[in-house]
Amino acid sequence: MRFRTGAALVALAGVGVAAAVGYGVHDLLGDVSPLFQPDECTATVSGRTVTLTPEQAENAALITAVSVGRGMPARAATIALATAYQESKLYNLETGDRDSAGLFQQRPSQGWGTRAQVTDPYYATNAFYDALEKVDGYEGMRVTVAAQEVQRSGFPEAYADHEADARVLASALTGNSPHAFSCRIDRTPAPERDKLTAAGLTHRADVVRREVGDLFGSPPMGGFAPGGVTTGHMEGSAHYDGRAVDVFVRPVSPENKVRGWAIAQYLVAMADRLGVEHVIFDDRIWTSGDRSGDGWRDYDPPERAGSRLILEHRDHVHVDVFD
């Protein structure tokens, strides 16, 4: 899996400045030109809203998806997110204090891995969870205490400053708060080559298929329904062009509904990087581009024939990508 390192070569001391500049630009644009809205992502839970840049959102979603794929509780994601907030502002940094680097500012000299490994978000996140799982009773600890057990920071109470925002993101991105996370993404990716992969998918769709499978594992009693030769979909479906993937979360149950929302909201967080056009789950739809600012809308397919379960996407997450 390839994730961006847009904050490369930014020193840890500059993280706060970079973040402040980013949010300052956002505020300025919001005040000066209501017609121009920057790309951003938001999570809202229990009246609290967290706003992220697309890059921060990708990293937050990855951190959370890894915890879901490992079968860890939402508390683990909260601890990891609070840690990454404090250490890097959720940016994958190339440098930091002494030899620290990456989302968690892990130090190769302290046994966290090579520099290349700690700046790989997937590796770094798994390394953090490997250490967290060794902390006896972390689930019941204060977030800042559990984070400190892993990080051994010189500022052990600093993680508490980010706990509230981390809780919001963890609740949304683990799927425990459905349709609570959304992104406004106006960019449209360039067209890609027409040749389909062996799975009957465009290259872009196949990347989505493999990435979701790698992170979340094989859904119970289901799998991926590739495009191209798939039948049983509405006329005009992206499946017939090889641009769509269905991720099944069967049987329909409260537990699998949570898992479905974790997958669906992960895909929205990664929409810019993966070229996602639509995500549909549980009778809700998110659309990239002009309508992305509307968030998750009620899904109203043009036809209501056939299986209501399939049309309302209760047992699978549907994602399609741009041409």
Secondary structure, 3 states (H helix, E strand, C coil): CCCCCCCCCCCHHHHHHHHHHHHHHHHHHHHHCCCCCCCEEEEEECCEEEEECHHHHHHHHHHHHHHHHCCCCHHHHHHHHHHHHHHHCCCCCCCCCCCCECCCCECHHHCCCCHHHHCCHHHHHHHHHHHHHCCCCHHHCCHHHHHHHHHCCCCCCHHHHHHHHHHHHHHHHCCCCCCCEEEECCCCCCCCCCCCCCCCCCHHHHHHHHHHHHHHCCCCCCCEECCCCCCCCCCCCHHHHCCEEEEECCCCCHHHHHHHHHHHHHHHHCHHHHCEEEEEECCEEEECHHHHHHCCEECCCCCCCCCHHHHCCCCEEEEEECC
